[in-house]
Amino acid sequence: MRDSVSQMGNARSPFHYSVVRKTGGSGYADVALVRFASPHGVLSHLLDHDRRDAFVIHHRSFRPLFDLAALEAYAGQLEQVAAHANQGTLGCFVDISDHTDGIVRVALYERWFDGEHLRCDELAAREFDATEDHAVVDSAEFLAELRSWAEERNEEREANERHARADAITLSQRAMDSADAARQLAQILKTVG
């Protein structure tokens, strides 16, 4: 028998992950993994789900009439990703396993979705015999080291997401500015000619 407890640096995550589906009038359906900011405290009851800050992490568009199987498969994959994210087992996380033979295994895993598959790598692991003299000290030091490493990797990933989000906003703003400039130019040309 084995007990496993996953412990992630952000076990009380300020986010909630959901799969969102939207169908458009043009025959397309969008499926996305969305990270919502979870409001806390007194205001959490006043805020509506739709009013929370949202960040699209993964997204694909499908033509449901032709790609229904692919749409459902992708949505199923995103549901698994969302479940892991909400459980704190997406990104880097520490797993502590208690075996019946008195051995405790402490491991650092990194789980991510590459857009096609949910992947998981073991980055570091060590077993401790609970009957050894220094087991408590050694395991506590190793656990602290792994938690620090997990926190650094998760912060790095979060920074990359923020940069990607800022780049996407900049590109979107440039596209809107370019379209606006084109409309203005067309309007000017219409009045001149």
TISE-679594 format. One record per residue (C-alpha): residue number from 1; y, z negated, x negated. Coordinates in Angstrom, 1 decimal. Layout:
! TISE-679594
<pos=NUM&north=Y&up=Z&east=X> $
...
This chain:
! TISE-679594
<pos=1&north=0.0&up=0.0&east=0.0> $
<pos=2&north=3.4&up=0.8&east=-1.3> $
<pos=3&north=6.8&up=-0.3&east=-0.1> $
<pos=4&north=9.8&up=1.9&east=-0.9> $
<pos=5&north=13.4&up=1.0&east=-0.6> $
<pos=6&north=16.0&up=3.7&east=-1.3> $
<pos=7&north=19.3&up=2.3&east=-2.6> $
<pos=8&north=22.3&up=4.5&east=-3.1> $
<pos=9&north=25.6&up=3.5&east=-4.5> $
<pos=10&north=27.3&up=4.5&east=-1.3> $
<pos=11&north=24.7&up=3.0&east=1.1> $
<pos=12&north=27.6&up=2.2&east=3.5> $
<pos=13&north=28.8&up=5.8&east=3.4> $
<pos=14&north=32.2&up=6.5&east=5.0> $
<pos=15&north=30.6&up=9.8&east=6.3> $
<pos=16&north=28.2&up=11.0&east=8.9> $
<pos=17&north=26.5&up=14.3&east=8.6> $
<pos=18&north=25.6&up=16.6&east=11.5> $
<pos=19&north=24.4&up=20.1&east=12.1> $
<pos=20&north=26.9&up=22.0&east=14.3> $
<pos=21&north=26.1&up=25.3&east=16.1> $
<pos=22&north=28.8&up=27.5&east=17.6> $
<pos=23&north=28.4&up=30.8&east=19.3> $
<pos=24&north=31.1&up=33.3&east=19.3> $
<pos=25&north=32.0&up=36.0&east=21.8> $
<pos=26&north=31.3&up=38.7&east=19.2> $
<pos=27&north=27.6&up=38.2&east=19.2> $
<pos=28&north=27.5&up=35.9&east=16.3> $
<pos=29&north=26.3&up=32.3&east=16.0> $
<pos=30&north=27.4&up=29.9&east=13.3> $
<pos=31&north=25.3&up=27.1&east=11.9> $
<pos=32&north=26.8&up=24.5&east=9.6> $
<pos=33&north=26.2&up=21.2&east=8.0> $
<pos=34&north=29.4&up=19.2&east=8.6> $
<pos=35&north=30.4&up=16.0&east=7.0> $
<pos=36&north=32.6&up=13.9&east=9.3> $
<pos=37&north=34.6&up=10.9&east=8.1> $
<pos=38&north=33.3&up=7.9&east=10.0> $
<pos=39&north=36.1&up=5.7&east=11.2> $
<pos=40&north=35.6&up=2.0&east=10.7> $
<pos=41&north=37.2&up=-1.1&east=12.3> $
<pos=42&north=39.2&up=-1.5&east=15.4> $
<pos=43&north=40.3&up=2.2&east=15.4> $
<pos=44&north=36.8&up=3.5&east=15.3> $
<pos=45&north=36.4&up=3.0&east=19.1> $
<pos=46&north=39.7&up=4.7&east=19.8> $
<pos=47&north=39.0&up=7.9&east=17.7> $
<pos=48&north=37.1&up=10.7&east=19.3> $
<pos=49&north=34.3&up=12.4&east=17.4> $
<pos=50&north=36.2&up=15.7&east=17.3> $
<pos=51&north=39.3&up=14.1&east=15.8> $
<pos=52&north=37.6&up=12.8&east=12.6> $
<pos=53&north=38.1&up=14.7&east=9.4> $
<pos=54&north=35.4&up=17.3&east=9.0> $
<pos=55&north=34.2&up=19.2&east=5.9> $
<pos=56&north=31.8&up=22.1&east=6.2> $
<pos=57&north=29.2&up=21.8&east=3.4> $
<pos=58&north=26.8&up=24.6&east=4.2> $
<pos=59&north=27.4&up=27.5&east=6.6> $
<pos=60&north=25.8&up=30.7&east=7.7> $
<pos=61&north=26.5&up=33.2&east=10.5> $
<pos=62&north=23.7&up=34.9&east=12.4> $
<pos=63&north=23.3&up=37.5&east=15.1> $
<pos=64&north=21.1&up=35.5&east=17.5> $
<pos=65&north=19.7&up=38.6&east=19.2> $
<pos=66&north=18.3&up=39.8&east=15.9> $
<pos=67&north=18.1&up=36.7&east=13.7> $
<pos=68&north=16.9&up=34.0&east=16.0> $
<pos=69&north=14.0&up=32.9&east=13.8> $
<pos=70&north=16.2&up=32.8&east=10.7> $
<pos=71&north=18.9&up=30.9&east=12.6> $
<pos=72&north=16.4&up=28.3&east=13.8> $
<pos=73&north=14.8&up=28.0&east=10.3> $
<pos=74&north=18.2&up=27.4&east=8.7> $
<pos=75&north=19.2&up=24.9&east=11.3> $
<pos=76&north=15.9&up=23.0&east=10.7> $
<pos=77&north=16.6&up=22.9&east=7.0> $
<pos=78&north=20.1&up=21.6&east=7.6> $
<pos=79&north=18.7&up=18.9&east=10.0> $
<pos=80&north=16.6&up=17.7&east=7.1> $
<pos=81&north=19.6&up=17.7&east=4.7> $
<pos=82&north=21.7&up=15.8&east=7.3> $
<pos=83&north=18.9&up=13.2&east=7.8> $
<pos=84&north=18.7&up=12.6&east=4.0> $
<pos=85&north=22.5&up=12.4&east=3.8> $
<pos=86&north=22.7&up=9.9&east=6.6> $
<pos=87&north=19.9&up=7.8&east=5.0> $
<pos=88&north=21.6&up=7.8&east=1.6> $
<pos=89&north=18.9&up=9.9&east=0.0> $
<pos=90&north=21.0&up=13.0&east=-0.7> $
<pos=91&north=22.6&up=13.3&east=-4.0> $
<pos=92&north=21.7&up=10.7&east=-6.6> $
<pos=93&north=20.0&up=7.6&east=-5.4> $
<pos=94&north=17.8&up=4.8&east=-6.7> $
<pos=95&north=14.3&up=4.1&east=-5.3> $
<pos=96&north=12.5&up=0.8&east=-5.8> $
<pos=97&north=8.8&up=0.9&east=-5.1> $
<pos=98&north=6.7&up=-2.3&east=-4.9> $
<pos=99&north=3.0&up=-1.6&east=-5.6> $
<pos=100&north=0.2&up=-4.0&east=-4.5> $
<pos=101&north=-1.0&up=-4.4&east=-8.2> $
<pos=102&north=2.2&up=-6.3&east=-9.1> $
<pos=103&north=4.0&up=-3.3&east=-10.6> $
<pos=104&north=7.5&up=-2.4&east=-9.5> $
<pos=105&north=8.7&up=1.1&east=-10.1> $
<pos=106&north=12.5&up=1.8&east=-10.4> $
<pos=107&north=13.4&up=5.5&east=-10.3> $
<pos=108&north=16.6&up=7.6&east=-10.1> $
<pos=109&north=16.3&up=10.8&east=-7.9> $
<pos=110&north=18.7&up=13.6&east=-7.2> $
<pos=111&north=18.2&up=15.5&east=-4.0> $
<pos=112&north=20.3&up=18.5&east=-3.0> $
<pos=113&north=20.2&up=21.6&east=-0.8> $
<pos=114&north=20.7&up=24.9&east=-2.7> $
<pos=115&north=21.4&up=26.9&east=0.4> $
<pos=116&north=17.8&up=27.9&east=0.7> $
<pos=117&north=15.6&up=24.9&east=-0.1> $
<pos=118&north=15.9&up=21.1&east=-0.2> $
<pos=119&north=15.2&up=20.1&east=-3.8> $
<pos=120&north=14.5&up=16.8&east=-5.4> $
<pos=121&north=14.2&up=15.9&east=-9.1> $
<pos=122&north=13.3&up=12.6&east=-10.6> $
<pos=123&north=15.9&up=12.0&east=-13.3> $
<pos=124&north=14.5&up=8.7&east=-14.7> $
<pos=125&north=11.9&up=6.1&east=-13.9> $
<pos=126&north=10.3&up=3.0&east=-15.3> $
<pos=127&north=7.6&up=0.6&east=-14.2> $
<pos=128&north=7.9&up=-3.2&east=-14.6> $
<pos=129&north=5.0&up=-5.7&east=-14.5> $
<pos=130&north=6.2&up=-8.6&east=-12.4> $
<pos=131&north=4.1&up=-11.0&east=-14.4> $
<pos=132&north=5.8&up=-10.2&east=-17.7> $
<pos=133&north=8.3&up=-12.8&east=-19.1> $
<pos=134&north=11.3&up=-10.4&east=-19.2> $
<pos=135&north=10.5&up=-8.4&east=-16.1> $
<pos=136&north=13.5&up=-9.7&east=-14.1> $
<pos=137&north=16.0&up=-9.2&east=-16.8> $
<pos=138&north=14.7&up=-5.8&east=-18.0> $
<pos=139&north=14.4&up=-4.4&east=-14.5> $
<pos=140&north=17.8&up=-5.7&east=-13.4> $
<pos=141&north=19.4&up=-4.0&east=-16.5> $
<pos=142&north=17.6&up=-0.8&east=-15.9> $
<pos=143&north=18.5&up=-0.9&east=-12.2> $
<pos=144&north=22.2&up=-1.4&east=-13.0> $
<pos=145&north=22.1&up=1.5&east=-15.5> $
<pos=146&north=20.6&up=3.8&east=-12.9> $
<pos=147&north=23.0&up=2.8&east=-10.2> $
<pos=148&north=25.9&up=3.5&east=-12.6> $
<pos=149&north=24.5&up=6.9&east=-13.5> $
<pos=150&north=23.9&up=7.7&east=-9.8> $
<pos=151&north=27.5&up=6.7&east=-9.0> $
<pos=152&north=28.9&up=8.9&east=-11.8> $
<pos=153&north=26.9&up=12.0&east=-10.7> $
<pos=154&north=27.8&up=11.5&east=-7.0> $
<pos=155&north=31.5&up=11.1&east=-7.9> $
<pos=156&north=31.3&up=14.3&east=-10.0> $
<pos=157&north=29.7&up=16.2&east=-7.1> $
<pos=158&north=32.4&up=14.8&east=-4.7> $
<pos=159&north=35.1&up=16.0&east=-7.1> $
<pos=160&north=33.5&up=19.4&east=-7.2> $
<pos=161&north=33.4&up=19.5&east=-3.4> $
<pos=162&north=37.1&up=18.5&east=-3.2> $
<pos=163&north=38.0&up=21.3&east=-5.7> $
<pos=164&north=36.0&up=23.8&east=-3.7> $
<pos=165&north=37.6&up=22.7&east=-0.5> $
<pos=166&north=41.1&up=23.0&east=-2.1> $
<pos=167&north=40.3&up=26.4&east=-3.4> $
<pos=168&north=39.1&up=27.5&east=0.0> $
<pos=169&north=42.3&up=26.2&east=1.6> $
<pos=170&north=44.4&up=28.0&east=-1.0> $
<pos=171&north=42.5&up=31.3&east=-0.4> $
<pos=172&north=42.8&up=30.9&east=3.3> $
<pos=173&north=46.5&up=30.2&east=3.0> $
<pos=174&north=47.0&up=33.3&east=0.7> $
<pos=175&north=45.1&up=35.5&east=3.3> $
<pos=176&north=47.3&up=34.2&east=6.1> $
<pos=177&north=50.5&up=34.7&east=4.0> $
<pos=178&north=49.4&up=38.2&east=3.1> $
<pos=179&north=48.6&up=39.1&east=6.7> $
<pos=180&north=52.0&up=37.6&east=7.7> $
<pos=181&north=53.8&up=39.7&east=5.1> $
<pos=182&north=52.0&up=42.8&east=6.2> $
<pos=183&north=53.0&up=42.2&east=9.8> $
<pos=184&north=56.6&up=41.6&east=8.7> $
<pos=185&north=56.6&up=44.8&east=6.6> $
<pos=186&north=55.1&up=46.8&east=9.5> $
<pos=187&north=57.8&up=45.4&east=11.8> $
<pos=188&north=60.6&up=46.3&east=9.4> $
<pos=189&north=59.2&up=49.9&east=9.0> $
<pos=190&north=59.0&up=50.3&east=12.7> $
<pos=191&north=62.7&up=49.3&east=13.1> $
<pos=192&north=63.8&up=51.6&east=10.3> $
<pos=193&north=61.9&up=54.7&east=11.5> $
